[in-house]
Each structure stands twice: as C-alpha cells, then as structure tokens.
Amino acid sequence: VFQHLQDIQKYVHIIAPKSEVELLKVYEVKD
C-alpha cells in the first residue's frame, strides 16, 4: 500500500503540489 501511495504522491506532486497535502491527509485518515 505504501508503494502505491508513494506513486500517487509523485503523480499528484506533478499535477498539483497543493493537492498532494490534501490527498495525503485523506489517505492518512483512511489508513
């Protein structure tokens, strides 16, 4: 799961660095 999260983080970082934090927060809560 961590590997997948890292991949998403990289993808989001390229698309929108700001969304990265939001996405990470959502994943943290889900975890």
N, C-alpha and C positions, 0 to 999 in steps of 0.2 A: 504494500500500500504506500509506503514511504517513497519508493521509487516512482510510483505513478504520480504522487503528489509533487515530487520534485519536477517531473516532466511538465506537469500543468503549471507549476510556478514559473518555470522557464518560459513556457508559451505565453502566459499572462504577462510576464515581465516585458516581453517583446510587444505585445498588443497594448497593454495599459499598465504601467508600473503601479498606478494608484489602485487599480482593481486587485492587484496582487495581494495587498494587505487585506482587503475585504474578503477575497477568496480564502486566504489563509485563515482568517477568523472563522469563516463559515465551516471550513474543514476541521478546525480545532474543536468547535462546538460539536460537530458531527462525531468526531473521534471520541 
